[in-house]
Amino acid sequence: MTTVQFTLPDELAQAAERAGLLSSAALEQLLRRQLKARAADELFAAMDKMSAVEDSPYMSPEEIAEEIRTMRLEKLAKGLA
């Protein structure tokens, strides 16, 4: 276990204490929820970034077939096939 010490404004600390939010269990639950929320936010941000990319770096099967056909025709034209 790790011990964490932090400073809060008196009014906030008193309100949090009255609400039962300063117990180890409550703080653990709050932190876990926040970590999950941030992970979800990061995932959605990455998905947005990926969808913003216009051109895929990958070729479709049709594009690959066309490239192969073109190369074969070029070889035939040069008499290398």
Residue pairs with C-beta under 8 A, 6 or more apart in sequence:
8 16
13 22
16 22
20 26
21 27
21 30
59 67
72 81
75 81
